[in-house]
């Protein structure tokens, strides 16, 4: 009895210590990464039958849970079927979110949600009210599985009809890449990623569609499903996400076509339609790590284009990383309002709150500082050029997974740095910062205002 009472007191103390969603989310991701590392160090996970070293397993598990796609070793040749299944499960868990799975488990077992569980799920799914959490979590899970199932069916049919794969193998390949695509992970079971399918729209377009849908964010997808016929009713979040995403896809495709059109190592060998498909696919992969052309052979000007696209990333509450298209779009409106001398930032018939404006500026600056500091450290640890290191750093921070070869050549300290960068990029700089804080403090007084000349 005394031991049971002591155990309950210890559990209650632990939960009280980590009761805030911003503390539980990093803890949940960290524990999942450790569990995945343990599974990947098993001899069953390796094609050679020898246990993988801890750093390789930790890097792969972090990349999978953080839905990044960067790898120290080739996925197809390094990991066995068991290892690949573990990676797919880690991707699924990381994509949907630890709190989403925890909430769903609570619903199935207890049949109801407590206040704390609702708060945790609300933080992970960005639900608008706690009463919506149970319904939202169920829709998130069902929608994710439905999208992955549709992409799996499409890819399975293509692998069987065109590439002669037997049904079992085709289904396995399709399911793995559907999970990897929808969750914006970018893990592939071929050493060249999807380069062998560079001219096959029946492979690349379903993968790109899954990546784009996954990068929009569940709140935006659900609102579009309800009000897609009435754009005037869209919220600021949906308007900014949809329009900025379309603009990035169009501008990115155009710029890559202009810079890579005559590059003999990328687009030049393809016909006109193949070039358009490859450029569009590369732009769509700004949030995922698949590639249909050799990224390492792109011109530095194209790397810069990809740097900007990756840094912006995907939508809020999506499986994509980056500072988010919402942040980027709102930053544009803030700048425009300031240039016009307006004291309020208006978007359509809505006014952007001052708190949201501060968050936009902070998220952007924190992202820039993390990328700059990590690039500096990586330059000290690797012999690569600045443009290559900047590309790799942004890819890790934005949980994209595209690589120009820096990850494969990095030393152990460089790999540890990329692990930390992927972890921070997935859970968010602000979430990590608030998780480390013991409590939130509210200032109970205001100081006199002073006008400061800026610039």
N, C-alpha and C positions, 0 to 999 in steps of 0.2 A: 504493500500500500504506500509506504513511504517513498519507494523508488518510483512508483507510478505518479505520485503527486509531484515529486521532484522533476520527473520527466515532463509533466504538463507545465510546470512553472518555467522550465528551461525553454520549452517550445513557445510559450506565450511571450517570454522575454525576447526570444529571437524574432518573432513576428512583429513585436512592438518596435524592435530596433530597425527592422527592414520593412516597415509598413507602407512606405511611400512608393508609388509605382516607379518613380525615377530611381529608386534603390533596388527594387525587385527585378526590373527588366534587365539591367546589366548582370545581376547575379544569376538570373535564369539562363541568359545566353552563355555566361561563363561556365556554368555547370554542364550545359549541353555540349559545349566545346570540349570540356574535359572528358565527358562520356564518349564522345565521338573519337577523341584521341585514343582512349583506351581500346575501343573496338578496332581502330585502324592499326594499332600496334600488334594486334593478334596475328599469328601466322596464317590464319584463314583468310585474312584480308589481302595478302600479298600473292602475286603470281608465282613467285619463287619459293614460297613456303617459309621464307625467313621473315621474322618480325621486322617491320619498318622501324627506322630510328625515330625517337620521340619527336624531334624537331620537324621531320617530314610529316608525321601523323598530325602533330599539332597545327602545322601550317595548313594542311589539307582540310582538317576539321574546322578550323577558323574560317577558311575560305568558303566552305560549304554552308556553315551555319550563318555566316554573314552574307551569303548569296553573292559572292564576288567572282570566283572562277580562276583566280591566280593559282598556279601550281608550281611546286618545286620539281615534280616528276610527272612524266606523261601519264595521264589517267588510264589510257587504254592498256599500256604495257606494264604499269607499276602495280595496279590493283586487280585483284581477282573479282569474280562475279560477286562474292560476298562483300568485298570492299566497295564495289560500285553501288551495291544496294544500300550499304551504310551511308555512302555519300549522298545518294538520292534521298534517303530519309532525313539526313541532316539538312539538306536543301529545303525539303518540305517543311520541316519544323522551323527553320530559320525564316522562311518566307511568310508563313502564316503567323508566326510570332509565338513566343513562349506563352504569353498570357492568353492568347486565343485558344491554344490547346488546353491550358489549365482551366479556363472557363468552361469549355465544352465538356471536359472530364467532370467538372463539378455539376454541370447540368445533368449528365447521364447518371451519375452516382447518387447525388443528393436530391435531384429534381427541382432544386431552387438555388438561388444565388444569395449569398450574404452581401452586406454592404461593402466589405473589403474586396471581395472577388469582383464585384461590379466596378469598383474604382480602378482596379488593376486592368480589367478588360477594357474599360473606357480609355485608359491611357494608351493601350496598345492598338485598339481599333479606331481611335479618334471618334467614338460615338458622341452624339450631341447631347444626350441625356442618359443618366444611369438606367432609367426605365427601358431604354432601347437596347441595352447591351446584350441581353439574352437573345433577342431577335437578330441583332446585327451579327453576332458571332456565328449563329447558325447559317445566316446568309453568306457570310464570308467563306466559311468552310465549304458549303455546297456550291457556291459560285466558282471557287478555286478548283474543286474537283471536277466540276462540269466542264470548265474550260480545258483543263488538262486532258480530260477524256476525249473531247472533240478533236484536239490536236493529235492525240495518240491515234485515233481512228484514221485521220487523214494521212499521217506519216506512215502508219502500218500499211495502208493500201499502196502507197507509193513505193515503199521499200520492197514489197512483194511483187508488184506489177512491173516495175522498171529495173530493179537491181537484183531480182531473183532470190531474195532472202526468204527462207522458210518462215512459216507463220510465227512460230515461237520466238525466233531471233528477231524478226521484224517487229513484233509486239514489244519485246524487251527494249530494243533500240528506240522505238517510238515513245514508249512510256518514259524512259530515262530523259530523253531530250525534251519531251513535253513538260515534265516537271522542272527541268533545268531552265527552259525558256520562259514559262509563265512566271517563275520566281526570279527571273532575271539573273540567274546564277552563271550561265555561260560554260558550264562543264560539258565537254563532249567526249564521246567514246572513240574518236579517231584522232590520230596524232596531229593531223593538219586542221583540226576543228571541222569546219564545213567547207573547206576550200574545194574539195572534190565535187561539191554540189554548186559551184559558183554560177553555173548557167541553168540551174534547175529551179524554176519558180515554184514548183509544187512542193519543194522542200523548204526553200528559203522564205517564201511568203507566209506559210503557216507559222514558222518559227518567229518571224518578225512580228506577225499579228499577236502571237502569244506574249511576246516581250512588251509590245506597246500597251496591250490591255493591262498586263501586270504592272506596268510603270505608271498608269494613270492614277491609281489609288482607289480603294474600295468606296469611299464616300462619293467620289466623282462618278464612278461606274454606276452606283446605285441611283444617283440623282439623274444621270443621263437615261437610265432605264425608265424612270418615271416621267421625265419631262423633255425627252429628246425632241419632241415636236414643237416645244415652246421655249426657244432659247432666251426669250425675255424673262423667263421665270428662273433662270439659272442663278445660283449663288455666285458670289465673287470667286470662291474657290474653284467652282466648275468652269466659269468663264475664263479665268486666267489660265487654268491648267490645260483646257482644250485648245485655246488659241495659241498659247506659247508653244505647246507640243507640236501643233501643226506648223507653226513658223519655223521651229528648230528643224523639223524633218525636211521641210522644203529648202530652207537656206543651206542646211548641212549637205543635202544631196547635191545642190547646185555647186557649192564650193568644192566638194570632192571631185565632181565631174570636171570642173575647170582645172584643178591642180593635178589630177591623176590621169587625165585623158590620154596623154602620150607616155605615161610611165610604163616601160616594157615589163616591169616586175609586178604590176598590179592590173590596171585597166586596159592597157594597150592591146594585149592579145585577144580581148573580147570584142564581139560585135557591138553595135550601138545599143541594142536592147539589153545585152549582157552587161554593158557598162552602166546603164541606168539602174539595172537590178542590183549590181554590186555596190554602187554608190548609195542607193537607198538603204540597202541592208546594212552597210557599214554605219550609216547615220542612225538607223533604228537601234543598232547595237551600242549606242552611247550609254546605255544602262546595263548592258549584258556583255559577256565576254566571248560570244561567238564571232567568228570572222570567216568570210568567204574569199578574201584576198589576204596576201601576206602583209600584215600591219607593219612588220619591221622593215619592209621595203618601201613604205610610203615616203614621200618627200617630207622634209621637216615642216613645210608650210601646211601640209595635211595633218601632221601631228598636232600642230597648233590649233587647227580647227577642231580636231577630236578632243584636245585638252579642254577647250571651252565648252563643248557639248557634254563631255563627261562631268565636268565640274558643276554644271547646272543640274544634270541628273533627271530624275523623274518626278512624279506627283507626290503630294503630301499623303502620308499614311499608305504609301505604296511599298512594294518590295524593292523598289529602286533606291539608289543612294543619291549622293550629291547634295547641294544646298537646296534642291527642289525647284521645279519650274515655277511653283507658286511664289517662292521667295524671289526668284529672278524677275518674274513679271511684276510683282508688287514693288520691287526696287525701281523698276522703270517708271511706274506711276508716281512714286515718291520723288524721283529726280525731276520728272516732268512738272509736277505741282510746284516744286521749289523753284524751277527755272521760270515759271509763270508768276511767281510771287504769291501763290495761294497758300493760305494758312491751313487748309484742309485738303486731304487727299480723297478725291471722289472717283469711284469706278462705277460707271453706269448711273444707277439711281441709289447707290449705296456709298456711305462714307467709311473709309478705313480708320479703325481705331488707332489711337496713339500707341497703345500697347503692342499692336500688331506691327506698327512701323518700327518700333524699337527692336522687336524680335527679328525683323527682316535684316536690319543693319547688323545686329549682333551675330546672327547665323552666318551671314556673308563674311564678315570680318574674321570670325573664328575659323571658318573654312579656309580663307586665304592664309591666315597665320599657320594653321596646321600643315597645309601643303608647302608653304615656304620653309618652315622649320624642318619638316621631314625631308624635303629635297636637299637642303643643306647637309643634313646628317648623312643622307644616302650618297651624296657626292664624296664625303669623306671615307665611305665604306666600299665604294665601287669605282672602277676606272672609266665608267661610261660618261658620255657628254651630257650637258645640262638638258638639252631637249629630250633625250631618251629618259633621263631620270625624272624629269618633270612629268612626262607621259605616264611612267610607271607609278609615280607617287599619286597623281590624280586618279589613276585607275584603281589604286588600292583604297584611297580615301572615299571615292564615290562608289565603291563596291561594284566596279564594272567588270574587271577581269581581263581586259585586253592587255597584251604585253608586247614589248619590243625587244625582249630578251634579257632585261635587267634582272628579273626575278630568278631566272635559271642560273645566272652568273654570280649572284650576290653571295656574300659570306654569311656565316651564322648570325652575326649581329645585324646585318641587313635584313635577313629573314625575320628576325625578332621585331625589328622596326616595322616591317610591312604587316606583321601579325597585329601589332598594336594599332596600326593605322586602319586596318580593315575593321577591327573591333570598334574603334571609336567612330569610324564612318558609318557603321551599321546602326549603332544605338543612338548616335547623335551627340555632338559635343555638348549641347545644353543638358541632355539627359544624363550624360556621364558626370558633368559638373554638379548637377543637383543631387545625384546619387552620393557624391562624396561629401556633400554638406550635411551637417548633423541636423539642422533645422532651418526653416525659412524665417527671416526676420522682416518685420514690417516697421518702417519708420513712422513714428507717431507725431512728427512735427515737420514743418516745411521751412527751409531757409530762404532768406531774401533772394530774389531773382537778379541776375546780372547778365546784361547783353554782352556777348563775346564776339569779336570780329573773327570770322572763319575765312581761311584762304590767304 
